[in-house]
Amino acid sequence: MATRYFSTTEVGEMLGVSREYINRLCRQKRLGRRVGRNWAISRHSLKKYLDGTNAGELRRQARRENESD
């Protein structure tokens, strides 16, 4: 079975945060991997990150982004 990869935009939409925030997580090597100039995030990588993170962190980030709009 082929591994499904998501873009930073797709993951941002799934989690309710911005693409820029997902890019930052990738640059910090907390999520995904570099493929050329883009980031590719596997389902496994996303699940591993979500299992290890505090869900409140994502809610706080989403709230900050909504307040700045």
N, C-alpha and C positions, 0 to 999 in steps of 0.2 A: 504494500500500500504506500502510495506517495505521501510525503509529508506536506501538509498545507502550510503555506507561509502567508502572513498578513502584513500589510503595510502599516506604517505609523498612523496614517489617517484612519484606517479600519480599526485599529486597536483603540485609538483615541475615541472614536465614535462608540465602540462597544463599552468602554469604561466611563464615558461621559467626561473626558478630559481632553485637552487640546493635543494636537499633533506635536506641538513644540515640547510639551511636557513628556510625551513618549520618546521623542528624539533625545531629550536630556537623559532619560533613564537608559537609553541605548548607549549614549556617549559615556555614561558612568559604568557601563558594562553590567548593568543590573537586568537588562532585558535585550533580547535579540542579538543579531550579528550583522556585520557590514557585508553587503553584496554590491560591489562597485561603489557608486555614490549613494546608494540607498540602504536602508535598514530592512532586514527581513526578520520577522518575529514568528517563530513556530508556535503551534498550539501547545507543545510541551513546555517551551520557554515561558509562555504567558502563564500557564497553569503553575509552573514552578515559582514564578515571581508572585503571583496572587496568593499562593499557599504560604509564602514566606513574608508577606507584607501585612501590615495592619490595614484593614479595609478603611479605617478612618482617615488614613493618609490620602487615599484617592478622593474621599468625600471632601476633605479640607481643600485639596487642590482644585476640585471642580467648583467649590464655593468661591474660592479666590478668583478663578477665571470668570465666573458669572458676575462677580462684583465689579470687575474691571471693565466689563462690556458696557 
